[in-house]
Amino acid sequence: MSKKKILYVEDDETLAFLTADILANSYNIVHFLNGKDAFNAFCNDSFDLCILDVMLPEMDGFEIATEIRKRNQEIPIIFLSAKTMKEDRIKGLKLGGDDYLVKPYSIEELSLKIEVFLNRSQKTTNNANATYVIGKFKFDPSNYCVTKNNETITLTERESSLLKLFLDNKNIVLKREKILLDLWGTDDYFVGRSLDVFISRLRKLFKDETTIRFDNIPRVGFKLVID
């Protein structure tokens, strides 16, 4: 079985060498030192996952992610950054990133994230997901899109996975821990903040549909209510 191919962009040569050397035991790592070369490679090759440092020469990680999402809504994107501000994490997620690790990170944690996202992508590829009807909306999880009145809205892989989890458990309270472990593989504080961002985006998507709401259950979790 061939190894999954990962696009890895990091301009710190020492860190990149150590990280790539360890990950290469399990994955085909294609490393670049600058954003421009990495994005050109993405446009001309096929990858299963992207690991993007935020601060890069020529083209930063946020710029790369923006361009990647114009071309591919499905591929998982993990940001790496020394920037610890909440605003930077939120920006990365809003641009379509699936996770955001702050340096110094552990290789074990990065490896776990990679495995979680690759396994989820594989399950999505292998399963022929039925289309969901939600009020006036149609949701196609296999193509990461929601349609209403012939208008199609493309979701990120994370938004699609979260919406599908809610729909498979509609009118049932989902504990925060279950959502975080199912979608992120961890339930730490910062990942929990990321979940709040994605739920806010889903609420905004369905804000005009009066029969649909995402209820916050204090100190427990969330419930998708469909009347």
C-alpha positions in Angstrom: 0.0 0.0 0.0 1.5 3.3 -1.0 2.1 6.0 1.6 -0.2 9.1 1.8 1.5 12.1 0.2 1.8 15.2 2.4 2.7 18.7 1.4 4.9 20.2 4.1 6.0 23.8 4.1 8.4 25.1 6.7 11.2 27.6 6.3 13.1 26.6 9.4 15.5 24.0 7.9 16.4 22.3 11.1 12.8 21.9 12.3 11.7 20.8 8.9 14.5 18.2 8.7 13.6 16.7 12.1 9.9 16.7 11.4 10.1 15.3 7.9 12.5 12.7 8.9 10.2 11.3 11.6 7.0 11.6 9.5 8.7 9.9 6.5 8.5 6.6 8.4 4.7 6.7 7.8 4.1 9.2 5.0 5.5 10.5 1.7 6.6 13.9 2.8 7.2 16.6 0.1 8.9 19.5 1.8 9.3 23.1 0.6 11.1 26.1 2.2 8.8 28.8 0.7 5.2 29.3 0.0 5.4 30.0 -3.7 7.2 26.8 -4.6 4.8 24.8 -2.3 1.7 26.2 -4.0 3.1 25.6 -7.4 3.7 22.0 -6.4 0.1 21.7 -5.1 -1.2 22.9 -8.5 0.8 20.4 -10.4 0.7 17.3 -8.2 -1.8 15.4 -6.0 -1.6 15.4 -2.2 -3.6 13.9 0.6 -2.9 16.5 3.3 -1.2 19.9 3.7 0.9 21.1 6.7 1.5 24.8 6.4 3.7 27.0 8.5 2.0 30.4 8.8 5.1 32.7 8.5 6.8 31.9 5.2 8.8 33.8 2.6 7.2 34.8 -0.8 3.7 33.4 0.2 2.6 32.8 3.7 0.6 29.9 5.0 -2.7 31.8 5.1 -2.3 32.9 1.5 -1.5 29.3 0.4 -4.6 28.0 2.2 -6.8 30.6 0.6 -5.6 29.6 -2.9 -5.9 25.9 -2.0 -9.5 26.3 -0.9 -10.4 27.9 -4.2 -9.3 24.7 -5.9 -9.9 22.0 -3.4 -12.4 22.1 -0.5 -11.7 18.6 0.7 -8.0 18.3 1.5 -7.2 18.6 5.2 -5.0 21.6 6.1 -3.0 21.9 9.4 -1.4 25.2 10.3 1.8 25.4 12.3 2.7 28.7 13.9 4.7 30.4 16.7 1.8 33.0 16.8 -0.4 32.2 19.8 -3.0 34.9 19.5 -6.6 33.7 19.4 -7.2 35.9 16.4 -4.6 34.0 14.4 -6.2 30.7 15.2 -9.6 31.9 14.3 -8.3 33.4 11.0 -6.7 30.1 10.1 -10.0 28.3 10.7 -12.0 30.8 8.8 -9.7 30.4 5.8 -10.6 26.7 5.7 -7.9 25.2 8.0 -8.8 22.1 9.9 -6.4 22.6 12.8 -3.8 25.0 14.1 -0.8 23.8 16.2 1.3 26.3 18.1 5.1 25.9 18.2 6.8 24.2 19.9 4.5 21.3 19.1 5.2 17.6 19.8 5.7 15.3 16.8 3.3 12.8 18.5 0.5 15.4 18.5 1.1 16.3 14.9 1.2 12.6 13.9 -2.1 12.1 15.7 -3.7 15.0 13.9 -2.5 13.7 10.6 -3.8 10.2 11.2 -7.3 11.6 12.3 -7.7 13.7 9.2 -6.4 11.1 6.8 -8.7 8.4 8.3 -11.7 10.7 8.1 -10.9 11.6 4.5 -10.6 7.9 3.6 -13.9 7.1 5.2 -15.6 9.9 3.3 -14.1 8.7 0.0 -15.1 5.1 0.7 -18.7 5.8 1.7 -21.3 6.8 -0.7 -23.1 9.4 1.5 -26.8 10.0 0.9 -28.1 13.5 0.3 -29.7 15.1 3.4 -32.8 17.3 3.2 -32.9 20.0 5.8 -35.9 22.3 5.4 -35.3 24.1 2.1 -31.7 22.9 2.0 -30.1 19.9 0.5 -26.8 18.8 1.9 -24.4 16.6 0.0 -21.6 15.4 2.4 -19.7 13.6 -0.3 -19.2 16.8 -2.2 -19.1 19.2 0.8 -21.9 21.4 -0.4 -25.3 22.7 0.7 -27.9 23.8 -2.0 -30.9 26.1 -1.6 -32.9 27.5 -4.5 -30.3 26.4 -7.0 -27.6 28.2 -5.1 -24.7 26.0 -4.0 -22.6 26.8 -1.0 -19.3 24.9 -0.7 -18.3 23.9 2.8 -14.9 23.0 4.2 -14.2 19.4 5.1 -14.5 20.2 8.8 -17.8 22.1 8.4 -19.2 19.2 6.3 -18.1 16.6 8.9 -19.6 18.6 11.7 -22.9 19.2 9.9 -23.1 15.5 9.1 -22.5 14.5 12.7 -25.3 16.8 13.8 -27.7 15.5 11.1 -26.9 11.9 12.1 -27.9 12.8 15.6 -30.6 15.4 15.1 -32.7 16.3 18.1 -30.2 14.6 20.3 -27.8 16.3 22.7 -24.2 15.8 21.6 -21.6 16.3 24.3 -18.8 18.6 23.5 -16.3 15.9 24.3 -17.8 13.5 21.7 -17.8 16.1 19.0 -14.2 17.1 19.7 -13.0 13.6 19.8 -14.9 12.5 16.7 -13.7 15.4 14.6 -10.5 16.6 16.1 -9.2 13.6 18.0 -8.7 15.7 21.2 -10.8 17.8 23.5 -8.3 20.4 24.7 -9.3 24.0 25.4 -8.2 25.6 22.1 -9.8 22.9 20.0 -13.0 23.6 22.0 -12.8 27.2 20.9 -12.4 26.1 17.3 -15.6 24.1 17.6 -17.4 27.2 18.7 -16.2 29.0 15.6 -17.5 26.2 13.3 -20.9 26.1 15.0 -21.2 29.8 14.6 -20.6 29.4 10.9 -23.3 26.7 10.6 -25.7 28.9 12.5 -25.1 31.7 10.0 -25.6 29.3 7.1 -29.0 28.3 8.3 -30.0 31.6 10.0 -33.0 32.2 7.6 -34.4 28.7 8.1 -36.8 29.0 11.0 -37.3 25.2 11.4 -33.6 24.7 12.1 -31.5 25.8 15.1 -28.3 24.7 16.9 -29.0 24.9 20.6 -26.3 25.4 23.2 -26.8 23.1 26.2 -24.8 24.8 29.0 -21.9 22.7 30.4 -23.0 19.8 28.2 -22.8 20.4 24.5 -25.1 21.1 21.5 -28.2 19.9 19.9 -29.4 20.3 16.3 -33.2 20.9 16.6 -35.2 20.4 13.4 -38.9 21.1 13.9 
